Amino acid sequence: MSNSIIATIVERMPRLELPDCYLAAGALYQTVWNRLCGRDSHAGIEDYDINYFDATDLSSGAEDAAIRRGAELLGDLHVTLDIRNEARVHLWYEEKFGVPCPPYPSTAAAIATFPSTSAAFGIRMRDGELDVYAPYGFTDLFALRTRPNPVLAPREVYEAKTARWRRQWPDLVVIPWPCDSEARRR
């Protein structure tokens, strides 16, 4: 991928000691799209998403402590980190997005509900090897195409994200949100 920040984060993440922890979404697919479009690997990346799953403490204080540890461990990279406990998402999701979110059983389950299938993947080090989770594969990602994943996120979230993405990657093919009856069949 040739994004040195991604490599450093993934190498250091185990020191955060966060259970079921992945670097996921934004910085990953954006790095791929940057490379496919001949851009600098780091161009336009707003943040680096570190997602973990700890159902033993759903407090915002525990998540804040993880955020502080991440800032301490990765502060020298001078990037914005978005560190979130996926076990807590059901507590705030409906208020923010207008639809309920059942509690996730794992980080992988959360990744599988990301609004775009090409963005739904995560990486981590596991037993000294790179571990990749991509429930929808990489065909769309490497074809510079994004497809909606109407499992959870509302249509408006997908459309807002894809509008922003098209401004950065004009060659990106955006598959439209399916009609409501098609989304319910999934």
ABEGO torsion letter per residue (X at the ends): XGBAAAAAAAAAAAAAGBBGBBBBEAAAAAAAAAAAAGBBAABGBABBBBBBBBAABABAAAAAAAAAAAAAAAAAAGBBBBBBBAAAAAAAAAAAAGBBBBBBABAAAAAAABABAAABBBBBBBGGBBBBBBAAEAAAAAAGBBBBBAAABBAAAAAAAAAAAAAABAABBBBBBBBAAAAAAX
